[in-house]
Amino acid sequence: MKTNMNIVLVHGAFGDGSYWKKVIPALAAKGHNVRAMQLPLISLEEDVQRTTEMVDSLEGLVLLVGHSYGVMVITGAGNHPSVKGLV
C-alpha cells in the first residue's frame, strides 16, 4: 500500500508561497497533503521556527522541500522528529 506524504514547500528569499503554484496541484493530485510556506523573511531563525511550527501542525511524516534560501530553512527545521527527508 502506498503511503501519501505531508509535503512542505519552502520558497527562496526573492519569492513567496505562490512560487509553488504549479507544483502544488500536481502533488495534491497524487494524494499528498501539500503546504507552501509563506515566510516573513525577517531572519533565518524566524523562518526556521515558522517552518518547524508547520511541521508540528501536521500529523504523520513530513518531506521538506526547499528552493534557494529555502534550503537553509529546511536544513534548520529538518531536525524535527517528524521530518522524513529534505529535498
CORRAVEN-V590041 format. One record per run of one state. SS is the DSSP state (H for helix, E for strand, - for the rest). FROM is the first residue (numbers start at 1). LEN is the number of residues. If there is no record, write none. Layout:
BEGIN
ss = [SS:SS]
from = [FROM:FROM]
len = [LEN:LEN]
END
This chain:
BEGIN
ss = [-:E:-:H:-:E:-:H:-:E:-:H:-:E:-]
from = [1:6:11:17:30:33:37:44:58:62:67:69:78:83:87]
len = [5:5:6:13:3:4:7:14:4:5:2:9:5:4:1]
END
